[in-house]
Amino acid sequence: MSPKTTESGGRTGQRERVLTPARITVLLLAVLALIFIFENTRATKIRLLIPEVTMPLWMALLGTAIIGALCGWYFMRRRR
């Protein structure tokens, strides 16, 4: 066995923490965003370039959040 590996196959001296302060903050913000989205249930008119549609506000907010998360994931992935 080489000196860089341990019997468990992990890194030497480094333990990955599952719940870091940054991950807890992001998780908390995601929960707050979901609470905000699902509290806004009224129907609203939304203009999509040319057509105007009526839909529940929570669907529009959730769609916007998903698109924003996908864009953020894409650009962070390209940065590495």
mmCIF file of the N, C-alpha and C atoms, coordinates in Angstrom:
data_MODEL
# 
_entry.id   MODEL 
# 
loop_
_atom_site.group_PDB 
_atom_site.id 
_atom_site.type_symbol 
_atom_site.label_atom_id 
_atom_site.label_alt_id 
_atom_site.label_comp_id 
_atom_site.label_asym_id 
_atom_site.label_entity_id 
_atom_site.label_seq_id 
_atom_site.pdbx_PDB_ins_code 
_atom_site.Cartn_x 
_atom_site.Cartn_y 
_atom_site.Cartn_z 
_atom_site.occupancy 
_atom_site.B_iso_or_equiv 
_atom_site.pdbx_formal_charge 
_atom_site.auth_seq_id 
_atom_site.auth_comp_id 
_atom_site.auth_asym_id 
_atom_site.auth_atom_id 
_atom_site.pdbx_PDB_model_num 
ATOM 1   N N  . MET A 1 1  ? 0.834   -1.161 0.000   1.00 0.00 ? 1  MET A N  1 
ATOM 2   C CA . MET A 1 1  ? 0.000   0.000  0.000   1.00 0.00 ? 1  MET A CA 1 
ATOM 3   C C  . MET A 1 1  ? 0.890   1.239  0.000   1.00 0.00 ? 1  MET A C  1 
ATOM 4   N N  . SER A 1 2  ? 0.533   2.243  -0.780  1.00 0.00 ? 2  SER A N  1 
ATOM 5   C CA . SER A 1 2  ? 1.361   3.439  -0.833  1.00 0.00 ? 2  SER A CA 1 
ATOM 6   C C  . SER A 1 2  ? 1.099   4.308  0.391   1.00 0.00 ? 2  SER A C  1 
ATOM 7   N N  . PRO A 1 3  ? 2.043   5.151  0.789   1.00 0.00 ? 3  PRO A N  1 
ATOM 8   C CA . PRO A 1 3  ? 1.877   5.973  1.991   1.00 0.00 ? 3  PRO A CA 1 
ATOM 9   C C  . PRO A 1 3  ? 0.801   7.050  1.838   1.00 0.00 ? 3  PRO A C  1 
ATOM 10  N N  . LYS A 1 4  ? 0.344   7.349  0.627   1.00 0.00 ? 4  LYS A N  1 
ATOM 11  C CA . LYS A 1 4  ? -0.654  8.398  0.428   1.00 0.00 ? 4  LYS A CA 1 
ATOM 12  C C  . LYS A 1 4  ? -2.075  7.931  0.703   1.00 0.00 ? 4  LYS A C  1 
ATOM 13  N N  . THR A 1 5  ? -2.298  6.643  0.747   1.00 0.00 ? 5  THR A N  1 
ATOM 14  C CA . THR A 1 5  ? -3.654  6.140  0.976   1.00 0.00 ? 5  THR A CA 1 
ATOM 15  C C  . THR A 1 5  ? -3.744  5.486  2.340   1.00 0.00 ? 5  THR A C  1 
ATOM 16  N N  . THR A 1 6  ? -4.936  5.433  2.851   1.00 0.00 ? 6  THR A N  1 
ATOM 17  C CA . THR A 1 6  ? -5.171  4.762  4.117   1.00 0.00 ? 6  THR A CA 1 
ATOM 18  C C  . THR A 1 6  ? -5.960  3.490  3.843   1.00 0.00 ? 6  THR A C  1 
ATOM 19  N N  . GLU A 1 7  ? -6.166  2.712  4.868   1.00 0.00 ? 7  GLU A N  1 
ATOM 20  C CA . GLU A 1 7  ? -6.897  1.460  4.689   1.00 0.00 ? 7  GLU A CA 1 
ATOM 21  C C  . GLU A 1 7  ? -8.331  1.694  4.267   1.00 0.00 ? 7  GLU A C  1 
ATOM 22  N N  . SER A 1 8  ? -8.930  2.782  4.716   1.00 0.00 ? 8  SER A N  1 
ATOM 23  C CA . SER A 1 8  ? -10.319 3.058  4.358   1.00 0.00 ? 8  SER A CA 1 
ATOM 24  C C  . SER A 1 8  ? -10.432 3.657  2.967   1.00 0.00 ? 8  SER A C  1 
ATOM 25  N N  . GLY A 1 9  ? -9.310  3.971  2.340   1.00 0.00 ? 9  GLY A N  1 
ATOM 26  C CA . GLY A 1 9  ? -9.330  4.519  0.992   1.00 0.00 ? 9  GLY A CA 1 
ATOM 27  C C  . GLY A 1 9  ? -9.537  6.023  0.957   1.00 0.00 ? 9  GLY A C  1 
ATOM 28  N N  . GLY A 1 10 ? -9.570  6.665  2.111   1.00 0.00 ? 10 GLY A N  1 
ATOM 29  C CA . GLY A 1 10 ? -9.802  8.109  2.180   1.00 0.00 ? 10 GLY A CA 1 
ATOM 30  C C  . GLY A 1 10 ? -8.508  8.887  2.074   1.00 0.00 ? 10 GLY A C  1 
ATOM 31  N N  . ARG A 1 11 ? -8.630  10.171 2.225   1.00 0.00 ? 11 ARG A N  1 
ATOM 32  C CA . ARG A 1 11 ? -7.469  11.052 2.178   1.00 0.00 ? 11 ARG A CA 1 
ATOM 33  C C  . ARG A 1 11 ? -6.760  11.009 3.523   1.00 0.00 ? 11 ARG A C  1 
ATOM 34  N N  . THR A 1 12 ? -5.486  11.304 3.515   1.00 0.00 ? 12 THR A N  1 
ATOM 35  C CA . THR A 1 12 ? -4.725  11.278 4.759   1.00 0.00 ? 12 THR A CA 1 
ATOM 36  C C  . THR A 1 12 ? -4.949  12.566 5.528   1.00 0.00 ? 12 THR A C  1 
ATOM 37  N N  . GLY A 1 13 ? -5.496  12.453 6.724   1.00 0.00 ? 13 GLY A N  1 
ATOM 38  C CA . GLY A 1 13 ? -5.640  13.602 7.598   1.00 0.00 ? 13 GLY A CA 1 
ATOM 39  C C  . GLY A 1 13 ? -6.743  14.574 7.228   1.00 0.00 ? 13 GLY A C  1 
ATOM 40  N N  . GLN A 1 14 ? -7.453  14.365 6.156   1.00 0.00 ? 14 GLN A N  1 
ATOM 41  C CA . GLN A 1 14 ? -8.503  15.290 5.737   1.00 0.00 ? 14 GLN A CA 1 
ATOM 42  C C  . GLN A 1 14 ? -9.840  14.579 5.770   1.00 0.00 ? 14 GLN A C  1 
ATOM 43  N N  . ARG A 1 15 ? -10.763 15.165 6.494   1.00 0.00 ? 15 ARG A N  1 
ATOM 44  C CA . ARG A 1 15 ? -12.124 14.631 6.512   1.00 0.00 ? 15 ARG A CA 1 
ATOM 45  C C  . ARG A 1 15 ? -13.027 15.644 5.839   1.00 0.00 ? 15 ARG A C  1 
ATOM 46  N N  . GLU A 1 16 ? -13.829 15.174 4.906   1.00 0.00 ? 16 GLU A N  1 
ATOM 47  C CA . GLU A 1 16 ? -14.794 16.071 4.283   1.00 0.00 ? 16 GLU A CA 1 
ATOM 48  C C  . GLU A 1 16 ? -15.966 16.243 5.220   1.00 0.00 ? 16 GLU A C  1 
ATOM 49  N N  . ARG A 1 17 ? -16.302 17.482 5.490   1.00 0.00 ? 17 ARG A N  1 
ATOM 50  C CA . ARG A 1 17 ? -17.458 17.760 6.316   1.00 0.00 ? 17 ARG A CA 1 
ATOM 51  C C  . ARG A 1 17 ? -18.669 17.901 5.420   1.00 0.00 ? 17 ARG A C  1 
ATOM 52  N N  . VAL A 1 18 ? -19.714 17.209 5.757   1.00 0.00 ? 18 VAL A N  1 
ATOM 53  C CA . VAL A 1 18 ? -20.926 17.247 4.948   1.00 0.00 ? 18 VAL A CA 1 
ATOM 54  C C  . VAL A 1 18 ? -21.661 18.569 5.138   1.00 0.00 ? 18 VAL A C  1 
ATOM 55  N N  . LEU A 1 19 ? -21.773 19.029 6.371   1.00 0.00 ? 19 LEU A N  1 
ATOM 56  C CA . LEU A 1 19 ? -22.490 20.264 6.654   1.00 0.00 ? 19 LEU A CA 1 
ATOM 57  C C  . LEU A 1 19 ? -21.516 21.379 7.009   1.00 0.00 ? 19 LEU A C  1 
ATOM 58  N N  . THR A 1 20 ? -21.067 22.090 6.008   1.00 0.00 ? 20 THR A N  1 
ATOM 59  C CA . THR A 1 20 ? -20.210 23.246 6.230   1.00 0.00 ? 20 THR A CA 1 
ATOM 60  C C  . THR A 1 20 ? -21.102 24.461 6.448   1.00 0.00 ? 20 THR A C  1 
ATOM 61  N N  . PRO A 1 21 ? -20.591 25.548 7.000   1.00 0.00 ? 21 PRO A N  1 
ATOM 62  C CA . PRO A 1 21 ? -21.415 26.754 7.181   1.00 0.00 ? 21 PRO A CA 1 
ATOM 63  C C  . PRO A 1 21 ? -21.990 27.279 5.857   1.00 0.00 ? 21 PRO A C  1 
ATOM 64  N N  . ALA A 1 22 ? -21.235 27.189 4.790   1.00 0.00 ? 22 ALA A N  1 
ATOM 65  C CA . ALA A 1 22 ? -21.729 27.659 3.496   1.00 0.00 ? 22 ALA A CA 1 
ATOM 66  C C  . ALA A 1 22 ? -22.895 26.794 3.016   1.00 0.00 ? 22 ALA A C  1 
ATOM 67  N N  . ARG A 1 23 ? -22.792 25.491 3.182   1.00 0.00 ? 23 ARG A N  1 
ATOM 68  C CA . ARG A 1 23 ? -23.876 24.596 2.759   1.00 0.00 ? 23 ARG A CA 1 
ATOM 69  C C  . ARG A 1 23 ? -25.124 24.800 3.605   1.00 0.00 ? 23 ARG A C  1 
ATOM 70  N N  . ILE A 1 24 ? -24.950 25.032 4.890   1.00 0.00 ? 24 ILE A N  1 
ATOM 71  C CA . ILE A 1 24 ? -26.098 25.292 5.764   1.00 0.00 ? 24 ILE A CA 1 
ATOM 72  C C  . ILE A 1 24 ? -26.791 26.588 5.348   1.00 0.00 ? 24 ILE A C  1 
ATOM 73  N N  . THR A 1 25 ? -26.013 27.613 5.022   1.00 0.00 ? 25 THR A N  1 
ATOM 74  C CA . THR A 1 25 ? -26.576 28.886 4.587   1.00 0.00 ? 25 THR A CA 1 
ATOM 75  C C  . THR A 1 25 ? -27.359 28.730 3.294   1.00 0.00 ? 25 THR A C  1 
ATOM 76  N N  . VAL A 1 26 ? -26.787 28.018 2.331   1.00 0.00 ? 26 VAL A N  1 
ATOM 77  C CA . VAL A 1 26 ? -27.472 27.804 1.054   1.00 0.00 ? 26 VAL A CA 1 
ATOM 78  C C  . VAL A 1 26 ? -28.752 27.003 1.261   1.00 0.00 ? 26 VAL A C  1 
ATOM 79  N N  . LEU A 1 27 ? -28.703 25.990 2.100   1.00 0.00 ? 27 LEU A N  1 
ATOM 80  C CA . LEU A 1 27 ? -29.884 25.186 2.385   1.00 0.00 ? 27 LEU A CA 1 
ATOM 81  C C  . LEU A 1 27 ? -30.968 26.031 3.052   1.00 0.00 ? 27 LEU A C  1 
ATOM 82  N N  . LEU A 1 28 ? -30.590 26.872 3.983   1.00 0.00 ? 28 LEU A N  1 
ATOM 83  C CA . LEU A 1 28 ? -31.547 27.756 4.650   1.00 0.00 ? 28 LEU A CA 1 
ATOM 84  C C  . LEU A 1 28 ? -32.180 28.736 3.662   1.00 0.00 ? 28 LEU A C  1 
ATOM 85  N N  . LEU A 1 29 ? -31.370 29.323 2.785   1.00 0.00 ? 29 LEU A N  1 
ATOM 86  C CA . LEU A 1 29 ? -31.904 30.240 1.785   1.00 0.00 ? 29 LEU A CA 1 
ATOM 87  C C  . LEU A 1 29 ? -32.835 29.531 0.806   1.00 0.00 ? 29 LEU A C  1 
ATOM 88  N N  . ALA A 1 30 ? -32.516 28.301 0.450   1.00 0.00 ? 30 ALA A N  1 
ATOM 89  C CA . ALA A 1 30 ? -33.385 27.538 -0.450  1.00 0.00 ? 30 ALA A CA 1 
ATOM 90  C C  . ALA A 1 30 ? -34.727 27.247 0.207   1.00 0.00 ? 30 ALA A C  1 
ATOM 91  N N  . VAL A 1 31 ? -34.717 26.892 1.480   1.00 0.00 ? 31 VAL A N  1 
ATOM 92  C CA . VAL A 1 31 ? -35.971 26.632 2.205   1.00 0.00 ? 31 VAL A CA 1 
ATOM 93  C C  . VAL A 1 31 ? -36.799 27.913 2.295   1.00 0.00 ? 31 VAL A C  1 
ATOM 94  N N  . LEU A 1 32 ? -36.160 29.038 2.609   1.00 0.00 ? 32 LEU A N  1 
ATOM 95  C CA . LEU A 1 32 ? -36.879 30.308 2.676   1.00 0.00 ? 32 LEU A CA 1 
ATOM 96  C C  . LEU A 1 32 ? -37.456 30.697 1.318   1.00 0.00 ? 32 LEU A C  1 
ATOM 97  N N  . ALA A 1 33 ? -36.715 30.458 0.245   1.00 0.00 ? 33 ALA A N  1 
ATOM 98  C CA . ALA A 1 33 ? -37.217 30.754 -1.098  1.00 0.00 ? 33 ALA A CA 1 
ATOM 99  C C  . ALA A 1 33 ? -38.431 29.883 -1.427  1.00 0.00 ? 33 ALA A C  1 
ATOM 100 N N  . LEU A 1 34 ? -38.385 28.603 -1.071  1.00 0.00 ? 34 LEU A N  1 
ATOM 101 C CA . LEU A 1 34 ? -39.522 27.720 -1.327  1.00 0.00 ? 34 LEU A CA 1 
ATOM 102 C C  . LEU A 1 34 ? -40.744 28.140 -0.507  1.00 0.00 ? 34 LEU A C  1 
ATOM 103 N N  . ILE A 1 35 ? -40.540 28.557 0.737   1.00 0.00 ? 35 ILE A N  1 
ATOM 104 C CA . ILE A 1 35 ? -41.660 29.051 1.550   1.00 0.00 ? 35 ILE A CA 1 
ATOM 105 C C  . ILE A 1 35 ? -42.269 30.285 0.894   1.00 0.00 ? 35 ILE A C  1 
ATOM 106 N N  . PHE A 1 36 ? -41.434 31.202 0.443   1.00 0.00 ? 36 PHE A N  1 
ATOM 107 C CA . PHE A 1 36 ? -41.917 32.408 -0.231  1.00 0.00 ? 36 PHE A CA 1 
ATOM 108 C C  . PHE A 1 36 ? -42.690 32.057 -1.495  1.00 0.00 ? 36 PHE A C  1 
ATOM 109 N N  . ILE A 1 37 ? -42.159 31.124 -2.276  1.00 0.00 ? 37 ILE A N  1 
ATOM 110 C CA . ILE A 1 37 ? -42.805 30.747 -3.530  1.00 0.00 ? 37 ILE A CA 1 
ATOM 111 C C  . ILE A 1 37 ? -44.185 30.153 -3.275  1.00 0.00 ? 37 ILE A C  1 
ATOM 112 N N  . PHE A 1 38 ? -44.282 29.215 -2.342  1.00 0.00 ? 38 PHE A N  1 
ATOM 113 C CA . PHE A 1 38 ? -45.547 28.524 -2.145  1.00 0.00 ? 38 PHE A CA 1 
ATOM 114 C C  . PHE A 1 38 ? -46.550 29.307 -1.297  1.00 0.00 ? 38 PHE A C  1 
ATOM 115 N N  . GLU A 1 39 ? -46.133 30.426 -0.707  1.00 0.00 ? 39 GLU A N  1 
ATOM 116 C CA . GLU A 1 39 ? -47.080 31.312 -0.022  1.00 0.00 ? 39 GLU A CA 1 
ATOM 117 C C  . GLU A 1 39 ? -47.798 32.224 -1.011  1.00 0.00 ? 39 GLU A C  1 
ATOM 118 N N  . ASN A 1 40 ? -47.237 32.416 -2.189  1.00 0.00 ? 40 ASN A N  1 
ATOM 119 C CA . ASN A 1 40 ? -47.827 33.285 -3.202  1.00 0.00 ? 40 ASN A CA 1 
ATOM 120 C C  . ASN A 1 40 ? -48.582 32.422 -4.205  1.00 0.00 ? 40 ASN A C  1 
ATOM 121 N N  . THR A 1 41 ? -49.853 32.192 -3.930  1.00 0.00 ? 41 THR A N  1 
ATOM 122 C CA . THR A 1 41 ? -50.622 31.249 -4.744  1.00 0.00 ? 41 THR A CA 1 
ATOM 123 C C  . THR A 1 41 ? -51.661 31.925 -5.638  1.00 0.00 ? 41 THR A C  1 
ATOM 124 N N  . ARG A 1 42 ? -51.781 33.237 -5.573  1.00 0.00 ? 42 ARG A N  1 
ATOM 125 C CA . ARG A 1 42 ? -52.774 33.925 -6.396  1.00 0.00 ? 42 ARG A CA 1 
ATOM 126 C C  . ARG A 1 42 ? -52.442 33.797 -7.880  1.00 0.00 ? 42 ARG A C  1 
ATOM 127 N N  . ALA A 1 43 ? -53.481 33.842 -8.708  1.00 0.00 ? 43 ALA A N  1 
ATOM 128 C CA . ALA A 1 43 ? -53.273 33.850 -10.153 1.00 0.00 ? 43 ALA A CA 1 
ATOM 129 C C  . ALA A 1 43 ? -52.839 35.254 -10.570 1.00 0.00 ? 43 ALA A C  1 
ATOM 130 N N  . THR A 1 44 ? -51.962 35.316 -11.536 1.00 0.00 ? 44 THR A N  1 
ATOM 131 C CA . THR A 1 44 ? -51.470 36.604 -12.002 1.00 0.00 ? 44 THR A CA 1 
ATOM 132 C C  . THR A 1 44 ? -51.255 36.546 -13.509 1.00 0.00 ? 44 THR A C  1 
ATOM 133 N N  . LYS A 1 45 ? -51.288 37.698 -14.132 1.00 0.00 ? 45 LYS A N  1 
ATOM 134 C CA . LYS A 1 45 ? -51.046 37.776 -15.579 1.00 0.00 ? 45 LYS A CA 1 
ATOM 135 C C  . LYS A 1 45 ? -49.556 37.988 -15.800 1.00 0.00 ? 45 LYS A C  1 
ATOM 136 N N  . ILE A 1 46 ? -49.000 37.189 -16.706 1.00 0.00 ? 46 ILE A N  1 
ATOM 137 C CA . ILE A 1 46 ? -47.576 37.283 -17.020 1.00 0.00 ? 46 ILE A CA 1 
ATOM 138 C C  . ILE A 1 46 ? -47.426 37.410 -18.527 1.00 0.00 ? 46 ILE A C  1 
ATOM 139 N N  . ARG A 1 47 ? -46.612 38.344 -18.933 1.00 0.00 ? 47 ARG A N  1 
ATOM 140 C CA . ARG A 1 47 ? -46.392 38.545 -20.363 1.00 0.00 ? 47 ARG A CA 1 
ATOM 141 C C  . ARG A 1 47 ? -45.102 37.834 -20.763 1.00 0.00 ? 47 ARG A C  1 
ATOM 142 N N  . LEU A 1 48 ? -45.208 36.891 -21.686 1.00 0.00 ? 48 LEU A N  1 
ATOM 143 C CA . LEU A 1 48 ? -44.059 36.147 -22.206 1.00 0.00 ? 48 LEU A CA 1 
ATOM 144 C C  . LEU A 1 48 ? -43.776 36.630 -23.626 1.00 0.00 ? 48 LEU A C  1 
ATOM 145 N N  . LEU A 1 49 ? -42.966 37.653 -23.733 1.00 0.00 ? 49 LEU A N  1 
ATOM 146 C CA . LEU A 1 49 ? -42.636 38.326 -24.993 1.00 0.00 ? 49 LEU A CA 1 
ATOM 147 C C  . LEU A 1 49 ? -43.897 38.851 -25.670 1.00 0.00 ? 49 LEU A C  1 
ATOM 148 N N  . ILE A 1 50 ? -44.675 38.029 -26.322 1.00 0.00 ? 50 ILE A N  1 
ATOM 149 C CA . ILE A 1 50 ? -45.876 38.520 -27.000 1.00 0.00 ? 50 ILE A CA 1 
ATOM 150 C C  . ILE A 1 50 ? -47.155 38.069 -26.288 1.00 0.00 ? 50 ILE A C  1 
ATOM 151 N N  . PRO A 1 51 ? -47.341 36.769 -26.016 1.00 0.00 ? 51 PRO A N  1 
ATOM 152 C CA . PRO A 1 51 ? -48.617 36.375 -25.393 1.00 0.00 ? 51 PRO A CA 1 
ATOM 153 C C  . PRO A 1 51 ? -48.671 36.741 -23.909 1.00 0.00 ? 51 PRO A C  1 
ATOM 154 N N  . GLU A 1 52 ? -49.880 36.922 -23.436 1.00 0.00 ? 52 GLU A N  1 
ATOM 155 C CA . GLU A 1 52 ? -50.095 37.172 -22.009 1.00 0.00 ? 52 GLU A CA 1 
ATOM 156 C C  . GLU A 1 52 ? -50.833 35.968 -21.446 1.00 0.00 ? 52 GLU A C  1 
ATOM 157 N N  . VAL A 1 53 ? -50.254 35.352 -20.420 1.00 0.00 ? 53 VAL A N  1 
ATOM 158 C CA . VAL A 1 53 ? -50.855 34.165 -19.832 1.00 0.00 ? 53 VAL A CA 1 
ATOM 159 C C  . VAL A 1 53 ? -51.227 34.452 -18.384 1.00 0.00 ? 53 VAL A C  1 
ATOM 160 N N  . THR A 1 54 ? -52.243 33.736 -17.904 1.00 0.00 ? 54 THR A N  1 
ATOM 161 C CA . THR A 1 54 ? -52.623 33.816 -16.500 1.00 0.00 ? 54 THR A CA 1 
ATOM 162 C C  . THR A 1 54 ? -52.237 32.496 -15.851 1.00 0.00 ? 54 THR A C  1 
ATOM 163 N N  . MET A 1 55 ? -51.458 32.586 -14.800 1.00 0.00 ? 55 MET A N  1 
ATOM 164 C CA . MET A 1 55 ? -51.000 31.388 -14.095 1.00 0.00 ? 55 MET A CA 1 
ATOM 165 C C  . MET A 1 55 ? -50.810 31.708 -12.628 1.00 0.00 ? 55 MET A C  1 
ATOM 166 N N  . PRO A 1 56 ? -50.768 30.682 -11.792 1.00 0.00 ? 56 PRO A N  1 
ATOM 167 C CA . PRO A 1 56 ? -50.470 30.953 -10.380 1.00 0.00 ? 56 PRO A CA 1 
ATOM 168 C C  . PRO A 1 56 ? -49.071 31.553 -10.237 1.00 0.00 ? 56 PRO A C  1 
ATOM 169 N N  . LEU A 1 57 ? -48.966 32.527 -9.352  1.00 0.00 ? 57 LEU A N  1 
ATOM 170 C CA . LEU A 1 57 ? -47.686 33.213 -9.153  1.00 0.00 ? 57 LEU A CA 1 
ATOM 171 C C  . LEU A 1 57 ? -46.603 32.254 -8.702  1.00 0.00 ? 57 LEU A C  1 
ATOM 172 N N  . TRP A 1 58 ? -46.958 31.227 -7.904  1.00 0.00 ? 58 TRP A N  1 
ATOM 173 C CA . TRP A 1 58 ? -45.941 30.292 -7.424  1.00 0.00 ? 58 TRP A CA 1 
ATOM 174 C C  . TRP A 1 58 ? -45.286 29.546 -8.574  1.00 0.00 ? 58 TRP A C  1 
ATOM 175 N N  . MET A 1 59 ? -46.048 29.265 -9.645  1.00 0.00 ? 59 MET A N  1 
ATOM 176 C CA . MET A 1 59 ? -45.446 28.570 -10.794 1.00 0.00 ? 59 MET A CA 1 
ATOM 177 C C  . MET A 1 59 ? -44.427 29.460 -11.497 1.00 0.00 ? 59 MET A C  1 
ATOM 178 N N  . ALA A 1 60 ? -44.747 30.740 -11.631 1.00 0.00 ? 60 ALA A N  1 
ATOM 179 C CA . ALA A 1 60 ? -43.815 31.671 -12.264 1.00 0.00 ? 60 ALA A CA 1 
ATOM 180 C C  . ALA A 1 60 ? -42.553 31.840 -11.420 1.00 0.00 ? 60 ALA A C  1 
ATOM 181 N N  . LEU A 1 61 ? -42.728 31.970 -10.106 1.00 0.00 ? 61 LEU A N  1 
ATOM 182 C CA . LEU A 1 61 ? -41.566 32.124 -9.218  1.00 0.00 ? 61 LEU A CA 1 
ATOM 183 C C  . LEU A 1 61 ? -40.706 30.873 -9.199  1.00 0.00 ? 61 LEU A C  1 
ATOM 184 N N  . LEU A 1 62 ? -41.341 29.705 -9.148  1.00 0.00 ? 62 LEU A N  1 
ATOM 185 C CA . LEU A 1 62 ? -40.590 28.453 -9.141  1.00 0.00 ? 62 LEU A CA 1 
ATOM 186 C C  . LEU A 1 62 ? -39.845 28.247 -10.462 1.00 0.00 ? 62 LEU A C  1 
ATOM 187 N N  . GLY A 1 63 ? -40.492 28.564 -11.568 1.00 0.00 ? 63 GLY A N  1 
ATOM 188 C CA . GLY A 1 63 ? -39.828 28.452 -12.873 1.00 0.00 ? 63 GLY A CA 1 
ATOM 189 C C  . GLY A 1 63 ? -38.622 29.373 -12.979 1.00 0.00 ? 63 GLY A C  1 
ATOM 190 N N  . THR A 1 64 ? -38.775 30.589 -12.477 1.00 0.00 ? 64 THR A N  1 
ATOM 191 C CA . THR A 1 64 ? -37.666 31.542 -12.486 1.00 0.00 ? 64 THR A CA 1 
ATOM 192 C C  . THR A 1 64 ? -36.521 31.054 -11.597 1.00 0.00 ? 64 THR A C  1 
ATOM 193 N N  . ALA A 1 65 ? -36.860 30.498 -10.432 1.00 0.00 ? 65 ALA A N  1 
ATOM 194 C CA . ALA A 1 65 ? -35.825 29.977 -9.532  1.00 0.00 ? 65 ALA A CA 1 
ATOM 195 C C  . ALA A 1 65 ? -35.082 28.805 -10.160 1.00 0.00 ? 65 ALA A C  1 
ATOM 196 N N  . ILE A 1 66 ? -35.797 27.929 -10.833 1.00 0.00 ? 66 ILE A N  1 
ATOM 197 C CA . ILE A 1 66 ? -35.160 26.776 -11.481 1.00 0.00 ? 66 ILE A CA 1 
ATOM 198 C C  . ILE A 1 66 ? -34.247 27.233 -12.607 1.00 0.00 ? 66 ILE A C  1 
ATOM 199 N N  . ILE A 1 67 ? -34.715 28.174 -13.415 1.00 0.00 ? 67 ILE A N  1 
ATOM 200 C CA . ILE A 1 67 ? -33.872 28.689 -14.507 1.00 0.00 ? 67 ILE A CA 1 
ATOM 201 C C  . ILE A 1 67 ? -32.620 29.361 -13.940 1.00 0.00 ? 67 ILE A C  1 
ATOM 202 N N  . GLY A 1 68 ? -32.758 30.137 -12.872 1.00 0.00 ? 68 GLY A N  1 
ATOM 203 C CA . GLY A 1 68 ? -31.604 30.776 -12.239 1.00 0.00 ? 68 GLY A CA 1 
ATOM 204 C C  . GLY A 1 68 ? -30.625 29.761 -11.670 1.00 0.00 ? 68 GLY A C  1 
ATOM 205 N N  . ALA A 1 69 ? -31.143 28.696 -11.054 1.00 0.00 ? 69 ALA A N  1 
ATOM 206 C CA . ALA A 1 69 ? -30.269 27.659 -10.495 1.00 0.00 ? 69 ALA A CA 1 
ATOM 207 C C  . ALA A 1 69 ? -29.523 26.928 -11.611 1.00 0.00 ? 69 ALA A C  1 
ATOM 208 N N  . LEU A 1 70 ? -30.201 26.637 -12.702 1.00 0.00 ? 70 LEU A N  1 
ATOM 209 C CA . LEU A 1 70 ? -29.541 25.963 -13.823 1.00 0.00 ? 70 LEU A CA 1 
ATOM 210 C C  . LEU A 1 70 ? -28.454 26.843 -14.449 1.00 0.00 ? 70 LEU A C  1 
ATOM 211 N N  . CYS A 1 71 ? -28.727 28.133 -14.590 1.00 0.00 ? 71 CYS A N  1 
ATOM 212 C CA . CYS A 1 71 ? -27.710 29.050 -15.126 1.00 0.00 ? 71 CYS A CA 1 
ATOM 213 C C  . CYS A 1 71 ? -26.505 29.132 -14.193 1.00 0.00 ? 71 CYS A C  1 
ATOM 214 N N  . GLY A 1 72 ? -26.753 29.241 -12.890 1.00 0.00 ? 72 GLY A N  1 
ATOM 215 C CA . GLY A 1 72 ? -25.658 29.276 -11.926 1.00 0.00 ? 72 GLY A CA 1 
ATOM 216 C C  . GLY A 1 72 ? -24.838 28.008 -11.942 1.00 0.00 ? 72 GLY A C  1 
ATOM 217 N N  . TRP A 1 73 ? -25.502 26.864 -12.016 1.00 0.00 ? 73 TRP A N  1 
ATOM 218 C CA . TRP A 1 73 ? -24.805 25.572 -12.080 1.00 0.00 ? 73 TRP A CA 1 
ATOM 219 C C  . TRP A 1 73 ? -23.951 25.488 -13.350 1.00 0.00 ? 73 TRP A C  1 
ATOM 220 N N  . TYR A 1 74 ? -24.501 25.936 -14.477 1.00 0.00 ? 74 TYR A N  1 
ATOM 221 C CA . TYR A 1 74 ? -23.767 25.868 -15.740 1.00 0.00 ? 74 TYR A CA 1 
ATOM 222 C C  . TYR A 1 74 ? -22.507 26.722 -15.701 1.00 0.00 ? 74 TYR A C  1 
ATOM 223 N N  . PHE A 1 75 ? -22.624 27.951 -15.226 1.00 0.00 ? 75 PHE A N  1 
ATOM 224 C CA . PHE A 1 75 ? -21.461 28.835 -15.215 1.00 0.00 ? 75 PHE A CA 1 
ATOM 225 C C  . PHE A 1 75 ? -20.428 28.429 -14.177 1.00 0.00 ? 75 PHE A C  1 
ATOM 226 N N  . MET A 1 76 ? -20.847 27.890 -13.048 1.00 0.00 ? 76 MET A N  1 
ATOM 227 C CA . MET A 1 76 ? -19.879 27.396 -12.060 1.00 0.00 ? 76 MET A CA 1 
ATOM 228 C C  . MET A 1 76 ? -19.158 26.168 -12.581 1.00 0.00 ? 76 MET A C  1 
ATOM 229 N N  . ARG A 1 77 ? -19.864 25.334 -13.329 1.00 0.00 ? 77 ARG A N  1 
ATOM 230 C CA . ARG A 1 77 ? -19.262 24.129 -13.905 1.00 0.00 ? 77 ARG A CA 1 
ATOM 231 C C  . ARG A 1 77 ? -18.208 24.508 -14.953 1.00 0.00 ? 77 ARG A C  1 
ATOM 232 N N  . ARG A 1 78 ? -18.479 25.531 -15.744 1.00 0.00 ? 78 ARG A N  1 
ATOM 233 C CA . ARG A 1 78 ? -17.537 25.978 -16.778 1.00 0.00 ? 78 ARG A CA 1 
ATOM 234 C C  . ARG A 1 78 ? -16.297 26.610 -16.175 1.00 0.00 ? 78 ARG A C  1 
ATOM 235 N N  . ARG A 1 79 ? -16.436 27.186 -14.976 1.00 0.00 ? 79 ARG A N  1 
ATOM 236 C CA . ARG A 1 79 ? -15.321 27.874 -14.325 1.00 0.00 ? 79 ARG A CA 1 
ATOM 237 C C  . ARG A 1 79 ? -14.238 26.929 -13.861 1.00 0.00 ? 79 ARG A C  1 
ATOM 238 N N  . ARG A 1 80 ? -14.591 25.698 -13.561 1.00 0.00 ? 80 ARG A N  1 
ATOM 239 C CA . ARG A 1 80 ? -13.614 24.737 -13.037 1.00 0.00 ? 80 ARG A CA 1 
ATOM 240 C C  . ARG A 1 80 ? -12.689 24.250 -14.073 1.00 0.00 ? 80 ARG A C  1 
# 
